[in-house]
Amino acid sequence: MNTKIEQFNDEFRFLSNFWPSPFTHEGIFYETVEHFYQAQKTLDLTIRKRVAKSESAGLAKKAGRELEIRQDWESVKDKVMWTGLANKFVPGSNLAEMLLATEDAYLQEGNHWGDVYWGVDTKTGKGKNKLGKMLMKMRKLLKEKQEENNTGT
């Protein structure tokens, strides 16, 4: 497979941060990476817990927009996203296997809401595609780990 996955929908919807991928981080349960990412915008644990309990990823995103953003957010948001993805795509998990099944496809978080940092705006074709690039890096690391396990090293 040497293709490009241009949007995280249909059979590739699992790549979206809105996809259910429950995990606990620092004692707080998150239903999706989106819940986690939005909650990390604040250092206030009470507010983090409230965002984490949002009924949907969309409501967590909305709650994140209404927060007073922590001062260091711009310098930590990539690390926060990576932590969320690492909790979603745990080696050997079903989601990790699904990510590995994308083989060497270029992953692009194409979107119509104008996110040119994490994705690519489908109207303009512009964007940094940080999420897609992180997912490809995660896939590479998962593949390396799988190969290590298969060779016994």
Contacts in CASP RR format, 6 or more apart in sequence:
PFRMAT RR
TARGET T0000
AUTHOR 0000-0000-0000
METHOD contacts of the structure
MODEL  1
MNTKIEQFNDEFRFLSNFWPSPFTHEGIFYETVEHFYQAQKTLDLTIRKR
VAKSESAGLAKKAGRELEIRQDWESVKDKVMWTGLANKFVPGSNLAEMLL
ATEDAYLQEGNHWGDVYWGVDTKTGKGKNKLGKMLMKMRKLLKEKQEENN
TGT
1 102 0 8 1.000
1 103 0 8 1.000
1 104 0 8 1.000
1 105 0 8 1.000
2 103 0 8 1.000
2 104 0 8 1.000
2 105 0 8 1.000
3 105 0 8 1.000
3 106 0 8 1.000
4 105 0 8 1.000
4 106 0 8 1.000
4 108 0 8 1.000
5 12 0 8 1.000
5 15 0 8 1.000
5 102 0 8 1.000
5 105 0 8 1.000
5 106 0 8 1.000
5 107 0 8 1.000
5 108 0 8 1.000
6 108 0 8 1.000
6 110 0 8 1.000
6 122 0 8 1.000
7 108 0 8 1.000
7 109 0 8 1.000
7 110 0 8 1.000
7 111 0 8 1.000
7 122 0 8 1.000
8 14 0 8 1.000
8 15 0 8 1.000
8 16 0 8 1.000
8 109 0 8 1.000
8 110 0 8 1.000
9 16 0 8 1.000
12 102 0 8 1.000
13 19 0 8 1.000
14 95 0 8 1.000
14 98 0 8 1.000
14 99 0 8 1.000
15 99 0 8 1.000
15 102 0 8 1.000
15 107 0 8 1.000
15 109 0 8 1.000
15 132 0 8 1.000
15 135 0 8 1.000
17 32 0 8 1.000
17 33 0 8 1.000
17 34 0 8 1.000
17 37 0 8 1.000
17 57 0 8 1.000
17 131 0 8 1.000
18 32 0 8 1.000
18 34 0 8 1.000
18 57 0 8 1.000
18 58 0 8 1.000
19 32 0 8 1.000
19 33 0 8 1.000
19 88 0 8 1.000
19 95 0 8 1.000
20 31 0 8 1.000
20 32 0 8 1.000
21 31 0 8 1.000
21 32 0 8 1.000
21 33 0 8 1.000
21 87 0 8 1.000
21 88 0 8 1.000
21 95 0 8 1.000
22 29 0 8 1.000
22 30 0 8 1.000
22 31 0 8 1.000
22 32 0 8 1.000
23 29 0 8 1.000
23 30 0 8 1.000
23 36 0 8 1.000
23 84 0 8 1.000
23 87 0 8 1.000
23 88 0 8 1.000
24 30 0 8 1.000
25 36 0 8 1.000
25 83 0 8 1.000
25 84 0 8 1.000
25 87 0 8 1.000
28 39 0 8 1.000
28 45 0 8 1.000
28 48 0 8 1.000
28 49 0 8 1.000
28 52 0 8 1.000
29 52 0 8 1.000
30 36 0 8 1.000
30 39 0 8 1.000
30 52 0 8 1.000
30 87 0 8 1.000
31 52 0 8 1.000
31 57 0 8 1.000
32 57 0 8 1.000
32 60 0 8 1.000
33 81 0 8 1.000
33 84 0 8 1.000
33 85 0 8 1.000
33 87 0 8 1.000
33 88 0 8 1.000
34 57 0 8 1.000
34 58 0 8 1.000
34 60 0 8 1.000
34 61 0 8 1.000
35 51 0 8 1.000
35 52 0 8 1.000
35 54 0 8 1.000
35 57 0 8 1.000
35 60 0 8 1.000
36 52 0 8 1.000
36 80 0 8 1.000
36 83 0 8 1.000
36 84 0 8 1.000
36 87 0 8 1.000
37 77 0 8 1.000
37 80 0 8 1.000
37 81 0 8 1.000
37 84 0 8 1.000
38 51 0 8 1.000
38 54 0 8 1.000
38 60 0 8 1.000
38 61 0 8 1.000
38 63 0 8 1.000
38 64 0 8 1.000
38 67 0 8 1.000
39 47 0 8 1.000
39 48 0 8 1.000
39 49 0 8 1.000
39 51 0 8 1.000
39 52 0 8 1.000
39 60 0 8 1.000
39 64 0 8 1.000
40 48 0 8 1.000
40 76 0 8 1.000
40 77 0 8 1.000
40 80 0 8 1.000
41 64 0 8 1.000
41 67 0 8 1.000
41 69 0 8 1.000
41 70 0 8 1.000
41 73 0 8 1.000
42 48 0 8 1.000
42 51 0 8 1.000
42 67 0 8 1.000
42 68 0 8 1.000
42 69 0 8 1.000
42 70 0 8 1.000
43 70 0 8 1.000
47 67 0 8 1.000
50 63 0 8 1.000
51 60 0 8 1.000
51 63 0 8 1.000
51 64 0 8 1.000
51 67 0 8 1.000
52 60 0 8 1.000
54 60 0 8 1.000
54 62 0 8 1.000
54 63 0 8 1.000
70 76 0 8 1.000
78 130 0 8 1.000
78 134 0 8 1.000
81 118 0 8 1.000
81 130 0 8 1.000
81 131 0 8 1.000
81 134 0 8 1.000
82 134 0 8 1.000
85 134 0 8 1.000
85 135 0 8 1.000
85 138 0 8 1.000
86 138 0 8 1.000
88 95 0 8 1.000
89 95 0 8 1.000
89 96 0 8 1.000
89 99 0 8 1.000
89 138 0 8 1.000
89 142 0 8 1.000
90 96 0 8 1.000
91 142 0 8 1.000
91 145 0 8 1.000
91 146 0 8 1.000
96 142 0 8 1.000
99 135 0 8 1.000
99 138 0 8 1.000
99 139 0 8 1.000
99 142 0 8 1.000
100 139 0 8 1.000
100 142 0 8 1.000
100 143 0 8 1.000
100 146 0 8 1.000
102 139 0 8 1.000
106 136 0 8 1.000
107 132 0 8 1.000
107 133 0 8 1.000
107 135 0 8 1.000
107 136 0 8 1.000
107 139 0 8 1.000
108 119 0 8 1.000
108 120 0 8 1.000
108 129 0 8 1.000
108 132 0 8 1.000
109 115 0 8 1.000
109 118 0 8 1.000
109 119 0 8 1.000
109 120 0 8 1.000
109 129 0 8 1.000
109 131 0 8 1.000
109 132 0 8 1.000
110 119 0 8 1.000
110 120 0 8 1.000
110 121 0 8 1.000
110 122 0 8 1.000
110 129 0 8 1.000
111 119 0 8 1.000
111 120 0 8 1.000
111 121 0 8 1.000
111 122 0 8 1.000
112 121 0 8 1.000
112 122 0 8 1.000
112 123 0 8 1.000
114 121 0 8 1.000
114 123 0 8 1.000
115 121 0 8 1.000
116 124 0 8 1.000
116 126 0 8 1.000
116 127 0 8 1.000
116 128 0 8 1.000
117 127 0 8 1.000
117 128 0 8 1.000
117 130 0 8 1.000
118 128 0 8 1.000
118 129 0 8 1.000
118 130 0 8 1.000
118 131 0 8 1.000
118 132 0 8 1.000
119 127 0 8 1.000
119 128 0 8 1.000
119 129 0 8 1.000
119 130 0 8 1.000
119 131 0 8 1.000
119 132 0 8 1.000
120 126 0 8 1.000
120 127 0 8 1.000
120 129 0 8 1.000
121 127 0 8 1.000
END
